[in-house]
Amino acid sequence: MARIFIVMGKSATGKDTVYNHLLNDPQLKLEKIVLYTTRPKRKNEVDGEEYNFVDDTMLKKLLADDKVIECRTYETVYGPWSYFTVDDGNINLESKNYIMIGTVEAYIDLKKYFGESKAYPLYIEVDDGIRLSRALGRELNQETPKYSEMCRRYLADEIDFSDKQIEIADIKKRYSNNCLEQCLLEIKNDIKNIM
């Protein structure tokens, strides 16, 4: 049975790194689902790779056409930024397994849309001090660092990824990313057993 594996966790837990390792593992043969966003592109991001970058007009059109599977909008210090999954014809759960980065809320919506057994959570966690250090390092590398947005995300994550939210989503397992190699080994073994 094909599934969508959703890598999730608070910001700067290493989701992108874990995601890229899993996506590029030839044994797993996972296809990627590229999310859509209305936020501005960061330095070195490529449209259609990290995200499909669109404007609010396109989001409204996709919503009107009933193509949006799940959508989250965050009130940032730069205005509202939306992140969403679109039924754009690129997901075929009859024959392929997929991987994507998402949130607890997105995971819940994907289960509703595709069915309980089709979505599988890969919840990544790491010490908060390490997360803050990583987030600051990432912002320092941006052409125009957005420190206030970094702080807003940190605080929002405390709510969005609270133990209560994890329980509501019925996420049973958490993967510690204190050691990347160990985290990846554990996740890969679980994916192989599930597939």
Residue frames as a rotation matrix with the C-alpha (Angstrom) as fourth column:
MET 1
0.582 0.813 0.000 0.00
0.813 -0.582 0.000 0.00
0.000 0.000 -1.000 0.00
ALA 2
-0.263 -0.671 0.693 1.45
0.643 -0.658 -0.393 3.39
0.719 0.342 0.604 -1.03
ARG 3
0.443 0.343 -0.828 1.78
0.876 -0.361 0.320 6.14
-0.189 -0.867 -0.461 1.56
ILE 4
0.434 -0.362 0.825 2.71
0.061 -0.902 -0.428 9.77
0.899 0.236 -0.369 2.08
PHE 5
0.120 -0.501 -0.857 5.44
0.983 0.179 0.033 10.18
0.137 -0.847 0.514 4.70
ILE 6
0.693 0.212 0.689 5.20
0.180 -0.976 0.119 13.61
0.698 0.042 -0.715 6.35
VAL 7
-0.305 -0.848 -0.434 8.39
0.847 -0.033 -0.531 14.95
0.436 -0.530 0.727 7.92
MET 8
0.514 0.552 0.657 7.42
0.143 -0.810 0.569 17.41
0.846 -0.198 -0.495 10.62
GLY 9
0.085 -0.461 -0.883 8.78
0.996 0.074 0.057 19.19
0.039 -0.884 0.465 13.64
LYS 10
0.706 0.117 -0.698 9.52
0.328 -0.928 0.177 22.62
-0.628 -0.354 -0.694 15.01
SER 11
0.921 -0.388 0.017 11.64
-0.192 -0.492 -0.849 25.00
0.338 0.779 -0.528 12.95
ALA 12
0.177 -0.980 0.089 15.39
-0.859 -0.198 -0.473 24.25
0.481 0.007 -0.877 12.81
THR 13
0.503 0.008 0.864 15.05
-0.583 0.742 0.332 20.62
-0.639 -0.671 0.377 13.94
GLY 14
-0.616 -0.788 0.013 16.75
-0.472 0.382 0.794 19.44
-0.631 0.483 -0.607 10.76
LYS 15
0.321 0.850 0.418 13.60
-0.042 0.454 -0.890 18.56
-0.946 0.269 0.181 8.81
ASP 16
0.734 -0.054 -0.677 15.08
-0.663 -0.277 -0.696 19.65
-0.150 0.959 -0.239 5.48
THR 17
-0.331 -0.939 -0.092 18.24
-0.944 0.330 0.029 17.60
0.003 0.097 -0.995 6.05
VAL 18
-0.518 0.232 0.823 16.29
-0.192 0.906 -0.376 14.50
-0.833 -0.353 -0.426 7.09
TYR 19
0.570 0.817 -0.089 13.85
-0.195 0.029 -0.980 14.99
-0.798 0.576 0.176 4.21
ASN 20
0.470 -0.444 -0.763 16.64
-0.882 -0.232 -0.409 15.30
0.004 0.865 -0.501 1.62
HIS 21
-0.645 -0.707 0.290 18.43
-0.721 0.688 0.075 12.18
-0.253 -0.161 -0.954 2.88
LEU 22
-0.271 0.633 0.726 15.21
0.021 0.757 -0.653 10.15
-0.962 -0.161 -0.219 2.72
LEU 23
0.692 0.563 -0.452 14.21
-0.373 -0.257 -0.892 11.53
-0.618 0.785 0.032 -0.67
ASN 24
0.339 -0.666 -0.664 17.62
-0.923 -0.099 -0.372 10.72
0.182 0.739 -0.648 -2.16
ASP 25
-0.381 -0.417 0.825 17.89
-0.595 0.794 0.126 7.21
-0.708 -0.443 -0.551 -0.69
PRO 26
-0.513 0.154 -0.845 17.65
-0.806 0.253 0.535 4.87
0.297 0.955 -0.005 -3.72
GLN 27
-0.954 0.163 -0.251 16.37
0.225 0.944 -0.242 1.99
0.197 -0.287 -0.937 -1.56
LEU 28
-0.580 0.761 -0.291 13.31
0.238 -0.183 -0.954 3.95
-0.779 -0.622 -0.075 -0.43
LYS 29
-0.795 0.212 0.569 12.28
0.575 -0.038 0.817 5.23
0.195 0.976 -0.092 -3.89
LEU 30
-0.041 0.769 -0.638 10.22
0.752 -0.397 -0.527 8.08
-0.658 -0.502 -0.562 -2.46
GLU 31
-0.211 0.098 0.973 8.71
0.789 -0.571 0.228 10.76
0.577 0.815 0.043 -4.69
LYS 32
-0.853 -0.146 -0.501 8.51
0.456 -0.676 -0.579 14.32
-0.254 -0.722 0.643 -3.42
ILE 33
0.338 0.909 0.245 5.44
0.919 -0.374 0.121 16.43
0.202 0.184 -0.962 -2.97
VAL 34
-0.775 -0.594 0.219 6.35
0.557 -0.804 -0.208 20.07
0.299 -0.039 0.953 -3.46
LEU 35
-0.002 0.768 -0.641 4.24
0.881 -0.302 -0.365 22.36
-0.474 -0.565 -0.676 -1.29
TYR 36
0.069 0.126 0.990 3.03
0.651 -0.757 0.051 25.77
0.756 0.641 -0.134 -2.34
THR 37
-0.084 -0.066 -0.994 3.68
0.906 -0.421 -0.049 29.01
-0.416 -0.904 0.095 -0.46
THR 38
0.743 0.339 0.577 2.94
0.536 -0.817 -0.210 32.71
0.400 0.466 -0.789 -0.71
ARG 39
0.705 -0.546 -0.453 6.04
0.169 -0.490 0.855 33.65
-0.688 -0.680 -0.253 1.28
PRO 40
0.696 -0.504 -0.511 8.99
-0.718 -0.495 -0.489 35.24
-0.007 0.707 -0.707 -0.51
LYS 41
0.799 -0.500 -0.335 11.75
0.295 0.811 -0.505 33.01
0.524 0.304 0.795 -1.82
ARG 42
0.762 -0.641 -0.096 14.86
-0.074 -0.233 0.970 32.78
-0.644 -0.732 -0.225 0.36
LYS 43
0.193 -0.817 -0.543 18.35
-0.968 -0.248 0.029 33.15
-0.158 0.520 -0.839 -1.02
ASN 44
-0.776 -0.624 -0.091 19.35
-0.622 0.733 0.276 29.97
-0.106 0.271 -0.957 -2.91
GLU 45
-0.241 0.749 0.618 15.78
0.042 0.644 -0.764 28.57
-0.970 -0.158 -0.187 -3.05
VAL 46
-0.979 -0.049 -0.197 14.54
-0.198 0.003 0.980 27.42
-0.047 0.999 -0.013 -6.45
ASP 47
-0.155 0.986 -0.057 10.90
-0.917 -0.165 -0.364 27.69
-0.368 -0.005 0.930 -7.49
GLY 48
0.566 0.471 -0.676 9.46
-0.695 0.713 -0.086 24.19
0.442 0.519 0.732 -7.86
GLU 49
-0.260 -0.716 -0.648 12.19
-0.010 0.673 -0.739 22.63
0.965 -0.186 -0.183 -5.72
GLU 50
-0.987 -0.092 -0.136 11.75
0.136 0.002 -0.991 23.73
0.091 -0.996 0.010 -2.10
TYR 51
-0.243 0.947 -0.210 8.29
0.290 -0.135 -0.948 25.20
-0.926 -0.291 -0.241 -2.76
ASN 52
-0.249 0.325 0.912 6.07
0.898 -0.274 0.343 26.34
0.361 0.905 -0.224 -5.58
PHE 53
-0.712 -0.076 -0.698 6.15
0.442 -0.821 -0.361 30.10
-0.546 -0.566 0.618 -4.94
VAL 54
-0.293 0.718 0.632 2.84
0.802 -0.175 0.571 31.76
0.520 0.674 -0.525 -5.80
ASP 55
-0.909 0.055 0.412 0.97
-0.204 -0.923 -0.327 34.92
0.363 -0.382 0.850 -4.89
ASP 56
-0.721 0.675 0.159 -2.31
-0.136 0.087 -0.987 35.38
-0.680 -0.733 0.029 -2.99
THR 57
-0.049 0.708 -0.704 -4.26
-0.955 -0.240 -0.176 35.61
-0.293 0.664 0.688 -6.25
MET 58
-0.378 -0.159 -0.912 -3.14
-0.579 0.810 0.099 32.11
0.723 0.565 -0.397 -7.26
LEU 59
-0.998 0.057 -0.032 -3.99
0.059 0.579 -0.813 30.75
-0.028 -0.814 -0.581 -3.80
LYS 60
-0.394 0.912 -0.114 -7.51
-0.521 -0.324 -0.790 32.20
-0.757 -0.252 0.603 -4.08
LYS 61
0.002 0.353 -0.936 -7.92
-0.979 0.189 0.069 30.63
0.201 0.916 0.346 -7.54
LEU 62
-0.700 -0.333 -0.632 -6.74
-0.251 0.943 -0.219 27.20
0.669 0.006 -0.743 -6.28
LEU 63
-0.892 0.443 0.095 -9.15
-0.020 0.171 -0.985 27.46
-0.452 -0.880 -0.143 -3.33
ALA 64
-0.130 0.881 -0.455 -12.01
-0.808 -0.360 -0.466 28.43
-0.574 0.307 0.759 -5.65
ASP 65
-0.006 0.038 -0.999 -11.18
-0.841 0.540 0.026 25.46
0.541 0.841 0.029 -7.90
ASP 66
0.790 0.340 0.511 -11.26
-0.600 0.600 0.529 23.15
-0.127 -0.724 0.678 -4.82
LYS 67
0.583 -0.669 -0.462 -7.65
-0.034 0.548 -0.836 22.06
0.812 0.503 0.296 -5.43
VAL 68
-0.250 -0.706 0.663 -6.24
-0.723 -0.319 -0.613 22.86
0.644 -0.632 -0.430 -1.96
ILE 69
0.042 0.176 -0.983 -5.89
0.320 0.930 0.180 19.76
0.946 -0.322 -0.018 0.25
GLU 70
0.489 0.039 -0.872 -4.68
0.867 -0.135 0.480 21.64
-0.099 -0.990 -0.100 3.30
CYS 71
0.112 -0.406 0.907 -3.60
0.378 -0.827 -0.416 25.21
0.919 0.390 0.061 3.98
ARG 72
0.316 -0.098 -0.944 -2.00
0.925 -0.190 0.330 27.05
-0.212 -0.977 0.030 6.87
THR 73
0.346 -0.197 0.917 -1.64
0.345 -0.883 -0.319 30.82
0.872 0.427 -0.238 7.05
TYR 74
0.038 -0.460 -0.887 0.72
0.996 -0.053 0.070 32.50
-0.079 -0.886 0.456 9.49
GLU 75
0.936 0.218 0.276 0.50
0.222 -0.975 0.016 36.13
0.273 0.046 -0.961 10.49
THR 76
0.112 -0.980 -0.167 4.15
0.988 0.128 -0.087 37.10
0.106 -0.156 0.982 10.19
VAL 77
0.029 -0.193 -0.981 5.77
0.424 -0.886 0.187 40.45
-0.905 -0.422 0.056 10.87
TYR 78
-0.888 -0.368 -0.277 5.85
-0.109 -0.416 0.903 40.81
-0.447 0.832 0.329 7.05
GLY 79
-0.191 0.898 -0.396 2.15
-0.981 -0.184 0.056 40.05
-0.023 0.399 0.917 6.58
PRO 80
0.513 0.483 0.710 0.31
-0.525 0.831 -0.186 36.74
-0.680 -0.277 0.679 6.08
TRP 81
-0.503 -0.631 -0.591 2.27
-0.862 0.416 0.291 33.82
0.062 0.655 -0.753 4.56
SER 82
0.583 0.751 0.310 0.38
-0.729 0.652 -0.209 30.70
-0.359 -0.104 0.927 3.48
TYR 83
-0.730 -0.680 -0.075 1.77
-0.665 0.678 0.313 27.18
-0.162 0.279 -0.947 3.03
PHE 84
0.254 0.932 0.260 -0.43
-0.730 0.361 -0.581 24.59
-0.635 -0.042 0.771 1.35
THR 85
-0.742 -0.343 0.576 -0.69
0.036 0.837 0.545 21.25
-0.669 0.426 -0.609 -0.44
VAL 86
-0.112 0.668 -0.736 -2.42
-0.881 -0.409 -0.237 21.21
-0.459 0.622 0.634 -3.81
ASP 87
0.131 0.239 0.962 -4.12
0.297 0.917 -0.268 18.36
-0.946 0.321 0.049 -5.64
ASP 88
0.163 -0.208 -0.964 -2.27
-0.724 -0.690 0.026 19.31
-0.671 0.694 -0.263 -8.82
GLY 89
0.872 0.273 -0.407 -2.32
-0.482 0.626 -0.613 15.87
0.087 0.731 0.677 -10.44
ASN 90
0.048 -0.967 -0.251 1.16
-0.696 0.148 -0.703 14.95
0.717 0.208 -0.665 -9.22
ILE 91
-0.528 -0.169 0.832 0.09
-0.790 0.455 -0.410 12.55
-0.310 -0.874 -0.374 -6.43
ASN 92
0.200 0.537 -0.819 -0.70
-0.716 0.651 0.252 8.96
0.669 0.536 0.515 -7.44
LEU 93
-0.213 -0.259 0.942 -1.04
-0.941 0.312 -0.127 6.76
-0.261 -0.914 -0.310 -4.36
GLU 94
0.873 0.487 -0.025 -1.93
-0.468 0.821 -0.328 3.75
-0.140 0.298 0.944 -6.49
SER 95
0.832 -0.547 -0.095 1.69
0.383 0.689 -0.615 3.15
0.402 0.475 0.783 -7.42
LYS 96
-0.088 -0.926 0.367 4.09
0.246 -0.377 -0.893 5.51
0.965 0.011 0.261 -5.60
ASN 97
0.395 0.054 -0.917 5.19
0.917 -0.081 0.390 6.39
-0.053 -0.995 -0.082 -2.09
TYR 98
0.376 -0.156 0.914 5.72
0.297 -0.914 -0.278 10.07
0.878 0.375 -0.297 -1.36
ILE 99
-0.124 -0.410 -0.904 7.53
0.988 -0.138 -0.073 12.27
-0.095 -0.902 0.422 1.11
MET 100
0.210 0.199 0.957 6.88
0.352 -0.929 0.116 15.87
0.912 0.312 -0.265 2.09
ILE 101
-0.872 -0.385 -0.302 7.54
0.439 -0.343 -0.830 18.36
0.216 -0.857 0.468 4.84
GLY 102
-0.037 0.933 0.359 4.49
0.214 -0.343 0.915 19.47
0.976 0.110 -0.187 6.81
THR 103
-0.629 -0.025 0.777 2.98
-0.688 -0.447 -0.571 20.34
0.362 -0.894 0.264 10.16
VAL 104
-0.900 0.390 0.197 0.82
0.153 0.703 -0.695 18.46
-0.409 -0.595 -0.691 12.63
GLU 105
-0.066 0.915 -0.398 -2.19
-0.358 -0.394 -0.847 20.30
-0.931 0.086 0.354 11.22
ALA 106
-0.107 -0.053 -0.993 -1.21
-0.994 0.010 0.106 19.35
0.004 0.999 -0.054 7.66
TYR 107
-0.947 -0.284 -0.149 -0.80
-0.276 0.959 -0.071 15.71
0.163 -0.026 -0.986 8.71
ILE 108
-0.566 0.808 0.161 -4.32
0.110 0.268 -0.957 15.68
-0.817 -0.524 -0.241 10.16
ASP 109
0.198 0.656 -0.728 -5.76
-0.663 -0.457 -0.593 17.22
-0.722 0.600 0.344 6.96
LEU 110
-0.426 -0.428 -0.797 -3.84
-0.882 0.395 0.258 14.78
0.204 0.813 -0.546 4.73
LYS 111
-0.966 0.138 0.217 -5.26
0.041 0.915 -0.401 11.85
-0.254 -0.379 -0.890 6.72
LYS 112
-0.128 0.982 -0.138 -8.76
-0.070 -0.148 -0.987 13.24
-0.989 -0.117 0.088 6.20
TYR 113
0.182 0.181 -0.967 -8.20
-0.881 -0.408 -0.242 13.79
-0.438 0.895 0.085 2.47
PHE 114
-0.268 -0.435 -0.859 -6.38
-0.837 0.547 -0.016 10.57
0.477 0.715 -0.511 1.52
GLY 115
0.684 0.506 -0.525 -7.49
-0.149 0.802 0.578 8.24
0.714 -0.317 0.624 4.34
GLU 116
0.836 -0.254 0.486 -6.11
-0.518 -0.073 0.852 7.34
-0.181 -0.965 -0.192 7.74
SER 117
0.650 -0.574 0.498 -3.76
0.343 0.806 0.482 4.63
-0.679 -0.142 0.721 6.44
LYS 118
0.688 -0.335 0.644 -2.26
0.659 -0.085 -0.748 6.72
0.305 0.938 0.162 3.63
ALA 119
0.492 -0.504 0.709 -0.47
-0.365 -0.860 -0.357 9.37
0.790 -0.083 -0.608 5.74
TYR 120
0.592 -0.380 -0.711 2.42
0.731 0.625 0.274 8.46
0.340 -0.682 0.648 8.06
PRO 121
0.943 -0.182 0.279 4.05
-0.258 -0.928 0.268 10.96
0.210 -0.325 -0.922 10.46
LEU 122
0.210 -0.937 -0.278 7.82
0.829 0.322 -0.458 11.34
0.518 -0.134 0.845 10.85
TYR 123
0.937 0.240 0.252 8.02
0.066 -0.833 0.549 13.71
0.342 -0.498 -0.797 13.81
ILE 124
0.040 -0.998 -0.046 11.55
0.650 0.061 -0.757 15.12
0.759 0.000 0.652 14.31
GLU 125
0.965 0.238 0.114 12.65
0.081 -0.677 0.731 16.79
0.251 -0.696 -0.672 17.53
VAL 126
-0.057 -0.997 -0.055 15.82
0.666 0.003 -0.746 18.33
0.744 -0.079 0.664 18.95
ASP 127
-0.167 -0.098 -0.981 16.81
0.938 -0.324 -0.127 20.37
-0.305 -0.941 0.146 22.01
ASP 128
0.793 0.607 0.053 15.41
0.598 -0.760 -0.254 23.94
-0.114 0.233 -0.966 21.95
GLY 129
0.452 -0.704 -0.548 18.85
-0.147 -0.665 0.732 25.51
-0.880 -0.250 -0.405 22.46
ILE 130
-0.559 -0.623 0.547 20.19
0.398 0.377 0.836 23.71
-0.728 0.685 0.037 19.39
ARG 131
0.154 0.717 0.680 17.12
0.983 -0.039 -0.182 24.82
-0.104 0.696 -0.710 17.42
LEU 132
0.871 0.187 -0.454 17.66
0.224 -0.974 0.028 28.48
-0.437 -0.126 -0.890 18.31
SER 133
-0.023 -0.974 -0.226 21.33
-0.150 -0.220 0.964 28.29
-0.988 0.056 -0.141 17.38
ARG 134
-0.521 -0.120 0.845 20.52
0.706 0.496 0.505 26.69
-0.479 0.860 -0.174 14.01
ALA 135
0.499 0.808 0.315 17.76
0.860 -0.416 -0.295 29.21
-0.108 0.418 -0.902 13.26
LEU 136
0.692 -0.318 -0.648 20.07
-0.077 -0.925 0.372 32.13
-0.718 -0.207 -0.664 14.03
GLY 137
-0.395 -0.897 0.201 22.79
0.072 0.188 0.980 30.66
-0.916 0.401 -0.010 11.82
ARG 138
-0.206 0.417 0.885 20.31
0.949 0.306 0.077 30.29
-0.239 0.856 -0.459 8.96
GLU 139
0.814 0.573 -0.095 19.16
0.544 -0.810 -0.217 33.91
-0.201 0.125 -0.971 9.28
LEU 140
0.315 -0.787 -0.530 22.74
-0.112 -0.585 0.803 35.19
-0.943 -0.193 -0.272 9.40
ASN 141
-0.606 -0.571 0.553 23.25
0.407 0.374 0.833 33.66
-0.683 0.730 0.006 5.93
GLN 142
0.315 0.802 0.508 20.28
0.915 -0.113 -0.389 35.50
-0.254 0.587 -0.768 4.41
GLU 143
-0.386 -0.412 0.826 20.78
0.693 -0.720 -0.036 38.67
0.609 0.558 0.563 2.37
THR 144
-0.370 0.357 0.858 18.27
-0.574 -0.814 0.091 40.41
0.731 -0.459 0.505 4.64
PRO 145
-0.862 0.013 -0.506 17.97
0.338 0.759 -0.556 38.50
0.377 -0.651 -0.659 7.94
LYS 146
-0.047 0.928 0.369 14.47
-0.367 -0.360 0.858 38.41
0.929 -0.095 0.357 9.41
TYR 147
-0.879 -0.447 -0.169 15.19
-0.008 0.366 -0.930 38.02
0.477 -0.816 -0.325 13.13
SER 148
-0.584 0.722 0.372 11.76
-0.751 -0.306 -0.585 39.05
-0.308 -0.620 0.721 14.31
GLU 149
0.351 0.689 -0.634 10.18
-0.857 0.510 0.080 36.43
0.378 0.515 0.769 12.03
MET 150
-0.365 -0.563 -0.742 12.62
-0.125 0.819 -0.560 33.84
0.923 -0.112 -0.369 13.39
CYS 151
-0.974 0.003 0.227 11.46
-0.227 -0.031 -0.973 34.65
0.004 -1.000 0.031 16.93
ARG 152
-0.140 0.990 -0.024 7.78
-0.974 -0.142 -0.178 34.59
-0.180 -0.002 0.984 15.92
ARG 153
0.212 0.177 -0.961 8.24
-0.574 0.818 0.024 31.13
0.791 0.547 0.275 14.38
TYR 154
-0.765 -0.553 -0.331 9.97
-0.039 0.553 -0.832 29.84
0.643 -0.623 -0.444 17.50
LEU 155
-0.813 0.493 0.311 7.09
-0.461 -0.216 -0.861 30.96
-0.357 -0.843 0.402 19.71
ALA 156
0.107 0.885 -0.453 4.41
-0.994 0.108 -0.024 29.75
0.027 0.452 0.891 17.27
ASP 157
-0.219 -0.281 -0.934 6.07
-0.399 0.900 -0.177 26.32
0.890 0.334 -0.309 17.17
GLU 158
-0.968 -0.141 0.208 5.57
-0.240 0.268 -0.933 26.00
0.076 -0.953 -0.293 20.93
ILE 159
-0.203 0.971 0.128 1.81
-0.699 -0.052 -0.714 26.04
-0.686 -0.234 0.689 20.27
ASP 160
0.319 0.377 -0.870 1.67
-0.937 0.264 -0.229 24.28
0.144 0.888 0.437 16.88
PHE 161
-0.006 -0.428 -0.904 3.84
-0.236 0.879 -0.414 21.37
0.972 0.210 -0.106 18.05
SER 162
-0.211 0.006 0.977 2.72
-0.970 -0.122 -0.209 21.17
0.118 -0.993 0.031 21.68
ASP 163
-0.972 -0.130 0.195 2.33
-0.177 0.952 -0.248 17.77
-0.153 -0.276 -0.949 23.34
LYS 164
-0.204 0.974 0.099 -1.44
-0.124 0.075 -0.989 18.33
-0.971 -0.214 0.106 23.20
GLN 165
0.321 0.284 -0.903 -1.35
-0.885 -0.251 -0.393 18.83
-0.338 0.925 0.171 19.40
ILE 166
-0.641 -0.622 -0.450 0.83
-0.725 0.683 0.087 15.71
0.253 0.382 -0.889 18.99
GLU 167
-0.834 0.388 0.393 -1.71
0.021 0.733 -0.680 13.74
-0.552 -0.558 -0.619 21.03
ILE 168
0.141 0.927 -0.348 -4.68
-0.429 -0.260 -0.865 15.10
-0.892 0.271 0.361 19.04
ALA 169
0.169 -0.163 -0.972 -2.94
-0.985 0.017 -0.174 14.04
0.045 0.986 -0.158 15.80
ASP 170
0.893 0.162 0.419 -2.37
-0.269 0.940 0.211 10.58
-0.360 -0.301 0.883 17.30
ILE 171
0.415 -0.856 -0.309 1.38
-0.500 0.069 -0.863 10.70
0.760 0.513 -0.399 16.59
LYS 172
0.992 0.071 -0.101 2.86
0.026 0.676 0.737 7.81
0.121 -0.734 0.669 18.53
LYS 173
0.429 -0.903 -0.024 6.56
0.875 0.410 0.258 8.06
-0.223 -0.131 0.966 17.71
ARG 174
0.938 -0.277 -0.208 9.10
-0.296 -0.953 -0.064 10.87
-0.180 0.122 -0.976 17.85
TYR 175
0.606 -0.786 0.119 12.56
0.734 0.496 -0.463 10.76
0.305 0.368 0.879 16.27
SER 176
0.707 -0.449 -0.547 15.39
0.150 -0.661 0.736 12.51
-0.691 -0.602 -0.400 18.08
ASN 177
0.813 -0.427 0.395 17.73
0.393 -0.098 -0.914 14.35
0.429 0.899 0.088 15.70
ASN 178
0.785 -0.618 0.030 20.58
-0.391 -0.457 0.799 14.87
-0.480 -0.639 -0.601 18.18
CYS 179
-0.442 -0.858 0.261 22.61
-0.226 0.388 0.893 12.46
-0.868 0.336 -0.366 16.02
LEU 180
0.035 0.505 -0.862 21.64
-0.943 -0.269 -0.196 12.68
-0.331 0.820 0.467 12.35
GLU 181
-0.617 -0.348 -0.706 23.00
-0.638 0.746 0.190 9.25
0.461 0.567 -0.683 11.39
GLN 182
-0.961 0.274 0.032 21.09
0.183 0.720 -0.670 7.49
-0.207 -0.638 -0.742 14.18
CYS 183
-0.265 0.901 -0.343 17.90
-0.372 -0.424 -0.826 9.44
-0.890 -0.091 0.448 13.43
LEU 184
-0.084 0.184 -0.979 18.08
-0.996 -0.040 0.078 8.53
-0.025 0.982 0.187 9.73
LEU 185
-0.873 -0.296 -0.387 18.77
-0.318 0.948 -0.008 4.87
0.370 0.116 -0.922 10.43
GLU 186
-0.774 0.627 0.090 15.74
0.177 0.351 -0.919 4.62
-0.608 -0.696 -0.383 12.71
ILE 187
-0.012 0.797 -0.604 13.44
-0.605 -0.486 -0.630 6.41
-0.796 0.358 0.488 10.25
LYS 188
-0.323 -0.173 -0.930 14.65
-0.923 0.275 0.269 4.39
0.209 0.946 -0.249 7.24
ASN 189
-0.995 -0.040 -0.091 14.09
-0.016 0.968 -0.252 1.12
0.098 -0.249 -0.963 9.10
ASP 190
-0.468 0.883 -0.050 10.56
0.081 -0.013 -0.997 2.20
-0.880 -0.470 -0.065 10.01
ILE 191
0.012 0.454 -0.891 9.76
-0.875 -0.427 -0.229 3.28
-0.485 0.782 0.392 6.45
LYS 192
-0.656 -0.328 -0.680 11.00
-0.656 0.692 0.300 -0.04
0.372 0.643 -0.670 5.06
ASN 193
-0.942 0.330 0.057 8.88
0.230 0.762 -0.605 -1.95
-0.243 -0.557 -0.794 7.57
ILE 194
-0.211 0.909 -0.359 5.80
-0.203 -0.400 -0.894 0.12
-0.956 -0.115 0.269 6.72
MET 195
-0.008 0.162 -0.987 6.25
-0.982 -0.185 -0.022 -0.24
-0.186 0.969 0.160 2.95
